[in-house]
Structures are given as C-alpha cells and as structure tokens.
Amino acid sequence: MTSGQTHQTGPQDGAGKSFDALFAELSEKARLRQPGSGTVARLDAGVHEIGKKIVEEAAEVWMAAEHEGGERTAEEISQLLYHLQVLMLALELDPTDVYRHL
Ligand SMILES: N=c1c2ncn([C@@H]3O[C@H](COP(=O)(O)OP(=O)(O)OP(=O)(O)O)[C@@H](O)[C@H]3O)c2ncn1[C@@H]1O[C@H](COP(=O)(O)O)[C@@H](O)[C@H]1O
C-alpha cells in the first residue's frame, strides 16, 4: 500500500477482511453464480447442508478454545463466520438484519 492510502477491507494491514467486506464479496459471487466458487456450491447444496457445516464449525471453535489456544480459535471462528454468512445469503438476510438484534 502506498503512503496515504487507506485499507478498505481488512481490519489491519495484511490481516484478511472485515465481516462486511466478506459478505459483499460472497453476495457478488452468488449474484453472478461465479464458476468455481465454493460459496455457490454450498448455496446450491441448500440450508440443511449449510446448517450441518455451521454446527461442525461451532464444535471446532469450542475444541480449539479448550485445547489449541487463541490463534487456532480465531481461525476456526473465521470459518464459522464464513458459514454463517453463507446461511444468511441462502435466506436472503443482510448484515443489517442481524445487527439490529445486537
Ligand atoms: N473465508 C472463507 C472460508 N472459510 C471457510 N471456508 C470453507 O469452509 C471449509 C472449512 O474447513 P474444514 O476444515 O471444515 O474443511 P473440510 O472439512 O474439507 O470442509 P468441506 O469443504 O468438506 O465442507 C474450507 O475448506 C472452505 O471450503 C471458506 N471458504 C471461502 N472463504 C472465503 O470466501 C470467499 C469466496 O470463496 P469462493 O466462493 O470459494 O470463491 C473467498 O474470499 C474465501 O477466502
């Protein structure tokens, strides 16, 4: 990044992307039905399969927290957030639909 530019998507330099930036990316891939997208494949598999993945990832978050430390837990949380976003897309929910309950 050149001096003076701001980083629009990641929480800090070199650090992934924000919840909203990932949601925007996934929304666009779903809208375009982008070939090769794992997200499109998961949407096509349906809510039941997406839900099973959420439960699996939630269990992995729990196990990482108990046995693997903070960094591994953060990684598992990122995967859980991804699969929650896929479910949101499947139900045509927007982040604001969630945020209003926070
Ligand atoms: N952040 C993620 C992300 N987190 C988790 N996952 C998926 O969830 C899986 C979780 O890992 P597991 O250890 O459970 O792997 P697994 O048991 O092999 O899981 P399955 O693939 O069999 O379900 C990963 O292998 C990915 O398939 C993700 N897939 C995509 N993204 C991001 O989503 C965006 C769009 O991705 P595509 O739609 O694939 O282009 C990109 O920016 C990606 O970085």
The ligand as an SDF file (V2000), in Angstrom:
LIG
                    3D

 44 47  0  0  0  0  0  0  0  0999 V2000
  -13.4390  -17.3880    4.2860 N   0  0  0  0  0  0  0  0  0  0  0  0
  -13.7290  -18.4000    3.6070 C   0  0  0  0  0  0  0  0  0  0  0  0
  -13.9060  -19.6950    4.2050 C   0  0  0  0  0  0  0  0  0  0  0  0
  -13.8200  -20.1340    5.4780 N   0  0  0  0  0  0  0  0  0  0  0  0
  -14.0810  -21.4410    5.4200 C   0  0  0  0  0  0  0  0  0  0  0  0
  -14.3370  -21.8430    4.1580 N   0  0  0  0  0  0  0  0  0  0  0  0
  -14.7090  -23.1840    3.6760 C   0  0  0  0  0  0  0  0  0  0  0  0
  -15.0080  -24.0000    4.7720 O   0  0  0  0  0  0  0  0  0  0  0  0
  -14.1150  -25.1070    4.8310 C   0  0  0  0  0  0  0  0  0  0  0  0
  -13.8420  -25.3170    6.2980 C   0  0  0  0  0  0  0  0  0  0  0  0
  -12.7430  -26.0500    6.5140 O   0  0  0  0  0  0  0  0  0  0  0  0
  -12.8120  -27.5450    7.0930 P   0  0  0  0  0  0  0  0  0  0  0  0
  -11.5940  -27.7180    7.8780 O   0  0  0  0  0  0  0  0  0  0  0  0
  -14.1330  -27.8040    7.7580 O   0  0  0  0  0  0  0  0  0  0  0  0
  -12.6680  -28.3050    5.7090 O   0  0  0  0  0  0  0  0  0  0  0  0
  -13.4570  -29.5290    5.1360 P   0  0  0  0  0  0  0  0  0  0  0  0
  -13.8190  -30.4590    6.2540 O   0  0  0  0  0  0  0  0  0  0  0  0
  -12.6650  -30.0460    3.9980 O   0  0  0  0  0  0  0  0  0  0  0  0
  -14.7870  -28.8140    4.6590 O   0  0  0  0  0  0  0  0  0  0  0  0
  -15.6870  -29.0970    3.4000 P   0  0  0  0  0  0  0  0  0  0  0  0
  -15.0940  -28.2750    2.2830 O   0  0  0  0  0  0  0  0  0  0  0  0
  -15.6550  -30.5850    3.1390 O   0  0  0  0  0  0  0  0  0  0  0  0
  -17.0390  -28.6090    3.8220 O   0  0  0  0  0  0  0  0  0  0  0  0
  -12.9180  -24.6920    3.9760 C   0  0  0  0  0  0  0  0  0  0  0  0
  -12.2840  -25.7770    3.3660 O   0  0  0  0  0  0  0  0  0  0  0  0
  -13.5980  -23.8310    2.9000 C   0  0  0  0  0  0  0  0  0  0  0  0
  -14.1690  -24.6780    1.9200 O   0  0  0  0  0  0  0  0  0  0  0  0
  -14.2400  -20.7820    3.3760 C   0  0  0  0  0  0  0  0  0  0  0  0
  -14.4280  -20.6580    2.0210 N   0  0  0  0  0  0  0  0  0  0  0  0
  -14.2540  -19.4340    1.4840 C   0  0  0  0  0  0  0  0  0  0  0  0
  -13.9080  -18.3230    2.2270 N   0  0  0  0  0  0  0  0  0  0  0  0
  -13.7190  -17.0290    1.5480 C   0  0  0  0  0  0  0  0  0  0  0  0
  -14.8770  -16.7810    0.7780 O   0  0  0  0  0  0  0  0  0  0  0  0
  -14.5390  -16.0980   -0.4050 C   0  0  0  0  0  0  0  0  0  0  0  0
  -15.2060  -16.7420   -1.6030 C   0  0  0  0  0  0  0  0  0  0  0  0
  -14.8350  -18.0600   -1.7340 O   0  0  0  0  0  0  0  0  0  0  0  0
  -15.3400  -18.8890   -3.0290 P   0  0  0  0  0  0  0  0  0  0  0  0
  -16.8190  -18.8210   -3.0380 O   0  0  0  0  0  0  0  0  0  0  0  0
  -14.8390  -20.2880   -2.8030 O   0  0  0  0  0  0  0  0  0  0  0  0
  -14.7100  -18.2330   -4.2140 O   0  0  0  0  0  0  0  0  0  0  0  0
  -13.0080  -16.0680   -0.5040 C   0  0  0  0  0  0  0  0  0  0  0  0
  -12.5810  -14.7820   -0.0890 O   0  0  0  0  0  0  0  0  0  0  0  0
  -12.5760  -17.0790    0.5150 C   0  0  0  0  0  0  0  0  0  0  0  0
  -11.3920  -16.7130    1.1470 O   0  0  0  0  0  0  0  0  0  0  0  0
  1  2  2  0
  2  3  1  0
  2 31  1  0
  3  4  1  0
  3 28  2  0
  4  5  2  0
  5  6  1  0
  6  7  1  0
  6 28  1  0
  7  8  1  0
  7 26  1  0
  8  9  1  0
  9 10  1  0
  9 24  1  0
 10 11  1  0
 11 12  1  0
 12 13  2  0
 12 14  1  0
 12 15  1  0
 15 16  1  0
 16 17  2  0
 16 18  1  0
 16 19  1  0
 19 20  1  0
 20 21  2  0
 20 22  1  0
 20 23  1  0
 24 25  1  0
 24 26  1  0
 26 27  1  0
 28 29  1  0
 29 30  2  0
 30 31  1  0
 31 32  1  0
 32 33  1  0
 32 43  1  0
 33 34  1  0
 34 35  1  0
 34 41  1  0
 35 36  1  0
 36 37  1  0
 37 38  2  0
 37 39  1  0
 37 40  1  0
 41 42  1  0
 41 43  1  0
 43 44  1  0
M  END
$$$$
